[in-house]
Amino acid sequence: MERSWNSPGPEGGFSFAVTAAYVDGAWQVSRFEDDFSDPATAERAARRSPGAAFALLCVDDDYFVLVRPTPKGVNYVLSDAVAAVEDDFAAQILDELGVDVPDLEGEDLIEAEAWAEGDLDILADFGLSEQVLEVIAEDEDSWASEQLVRLAEEIGLDEELLNAVPGLDGLHDDD
């Protein structure tokens, strides 16, 4: 599935990719181009950022991914493991996590509730607990972009995120 950064996806969903770095007591948020075909793209972008950095990916406004390189490897969070059933990029994230794609089809797939997979304390050092991240990720009444804004609010980078992603502020005001 071909996707482009910071634009509507093929299903009409909103997609974007940014890095967030905490440098000298302030957040720096930068967009980067990602076609959501390889998790290594986000890892490379986050590694190039100064300070403690991570990537936030919103994929077709269906789910989000957090990517955080560490000296011991790369940590990931996938907000909706069920998305991996029909989405190659989400399936790649589960593969990176060593988690099998859920075995769901038909009515079971339609009725499945989203659940987050990965290192849910990925942003604990910025004040976002595993429990809060899980609640945000599993909120089925919110779009992925809205979930990322809520996450950003929790750690104090919402203004920078909204400034970095044109169209994100007010995206779902009509919903």
Buried (B, 14 or more C-beta within 10 A) or exposed (E): BEBBBBEBBEEEBBBBBBBBBBEEEEBBBBBBEBBBEEBEBBBBBBEEBEEBBBBBBBBBBBBBBBBBBEEEEBBBBBBBBBBBBBBEBBBBBBEBBEBEBBEBEEEEEEEBEBBBBBBBBBBEEBEBEBEBBBEBBBBEEBBBBBBBBBBBEBBEBBEBBBEBBEEBEEBEEEE
